[in-house]
Structures are given as C-alpha cells and as structure tokens.
Amino acid sequence: MTDRTETAIAPPFGGAILQNVSNAMVALHKEQFGRGPTRAQSHFAGADAILCVLDDALLPAEQTMVDMGEQQRVRESRMFLQVATAGKFIAAVEAITGRKVRAFASAVDPDRGVVMENFVLEPDPRRDGRIL
C-alpha cells in the first residue's frame, strides 16, 4: 500500500479578498433586505472587476411575486433598492480591496433567485499586470 501525503494548496492570491467581498455582500443583503442569500461566491472578472453571485436571494414576498408571474416588478423593486443602497455596497468593496469603485451595478434573475453584484474598480497604477 502506498503512503499518500496530501499537500495543501494555497488559495490563489486575492482569495481572502474575494471571501471578504462575499461575506460583506451577504451581510449587507441581510441588513438592507432583512434576509441574506444562502450562498455567495465572488470572482475577479479581469484585473479591475469583481462579480459576486448570490443564490437564493429573493425575499418571500419577491418569490410570491415571481409565482404570480410578476418578475418585472421584482426587477424594478430591486433596481430601486440598489440605487438607494449603492453607497453601502461600494464602501464595503472599497474598504476590502483598498481600491476605488468606478462603477457598480446590481442585477437579479427572479426565476432563478440569483442576484449579481458587479463592481468595476479604478485601474491600479501600481499593478504590473497581476490580479490583486
């Protein structure tokens, strides 16, 4: 029998940043909407963008609207709330990344209960081509 030694693989550079962004998005959704998503995962989308995907993010009332065929109303209400709370989402990402957010957009797929938080960061003049 062969003795197998497992080697721990270090997370990719910036992994802690992505986990912190995911945690912050869950906390903000819970704070702002009264309920947080059940799963969140953040990804770098190139050197200057972060995408956070939040699953099972709809409120019970929103799910009821979807069941009634009112997906557009869910999109409209989420868009309104995103505009009202954008500053908090932007501030959280700026604090975590140490970089300025140039643009922020939120989207929802009501039929799937998925919310996507998208952050475009100002280019980092110190970067030499590496992702955070």
DOFITI-108285 format. One record per residue (C-alpha): x, z negated, y; residue in one letter. Coordinates in steps of 0.02 Angstrom, whole numbers, padded with zeros to 5 digits, always signed. Example, Ala and Ser with C-alpha at 12.3 -4.5 7.8 and 13.67 -1.06 7.14 Angstrom:
<atoms>
+00615-00390-00225A +00684-00357-00053S 
</atoms>
This chain:
<atoms>
+00000+00000+00000M +00067+00046+00170T +00076-00084+00307D -00006-00011+00461R +00039-00079+00630T -00083-00037+00766E -00013-00004+00937T -00118-00048+01087A -00134+00100+01203I -00129+00057+01387A -00281+00116+01484P -00249+00264+01598P -00182+00224+01770F -00330+00177+01878G -00435+00115+01732G -00458-00053+01817A -00517+00034+01974I -00648+00130+01877L -00708-00026+01787Q -00721-00117+01954N -00821+00027+02029V -00940+00023+01880S -00961-00166+01895N -00992-00153+02082A -01124-00016+02060M -01217-00120+01930V -01211-00273+02042A -01271-00175+02194L -01415-00097+02098H -01467-00268+02036K -01454-00341+02212E -01540-00197+02301Q -01671-00148+02171F -01698-00310+02076G -01637-00237+01912R -01473-00160+01861G -01439-00020+01738P -01396-00064+01558T -01240+00045+01554R -01120+00110+01686A -00967+00217+01673Q -00858+00283+01814S -00742+00433+01810H -00617+00513+01926F -00676+00687+01971A -00509+00753+02028G -00392+00658+02142A -00517+00624+02280D -00687+00592+02199A -00769+00461+02090I -00929+00484+01990L -01023+00333+01923C -01157+00367+01792V -01288+00229+01773L -01401+00234+01620D -01571+00151+01601D -01576+00129+01789A -01760+00151+01830L -01868+00008+01885L -02026-00025+01783P -02134+00046+01924A -02025+00202+01930E -02043+00226+01743Q -02231+00211+01764T -02225+00349+01896M -02124+00458+01776V -02254+00427+01640D -02386+00485+01765M -02287+00645+01800G -02229+00588+01971E -02042+00621+01951Q -02029+00692+02127Q -02095+00529+02201R -01958+00435+02107V -01827+00555+02178R -01896+00536+02354E -01904+00346+02349S -01727+00335+02277R -01663+00452+02412M -01742+00343+02547F -01666+00185+02471L -01496+00269+02454Q -01493+00309+02639V -01546+00132+02683A -01410+00052+02574T -01270+00181+02581A -01159+00069+02686G -01152-00064+02549K -01108+00062+02415F -00974+00142+02524I -00899-00026+02574A -00885-00079+02392A -00791+00079+02341V -00678+00071+02493E -00633-00110+02454A -00597-00070+02271I -00498+00090+02298T -00415+00048+02463G -00467+00221+02522R -00596+00283+02647K -00753+00364+02578V -00779+00533+02662R -00948+00569+02583A -01074+00480+02472F -01223+00549+02378A -01339+00474+02250S -01446+00572+02128A -01574+00524+01996V -01639+00610+01841D -01806+00520+01821P -01843+00595+01650D -01681+00525+01579R -01673+00365+01684G -01498+00412+01743V -01430+00380+01918V -01268+00460+01978M -01171+00385+02122E -01045+00509+02193N -00904+00464+02310F -00785+00587+02393V -00630+00500+02459L -00519+00549+02603E -00359+00627+02535P -00220+00501+02514D -00070+00566+02614P +00048+00458+02508R -00009+00537+02346R +00112+00654+02260D -00021+00740+02154G -00059+00591+02041R -00234+00522+02022I -00242+00345+02092L 
</atoms>
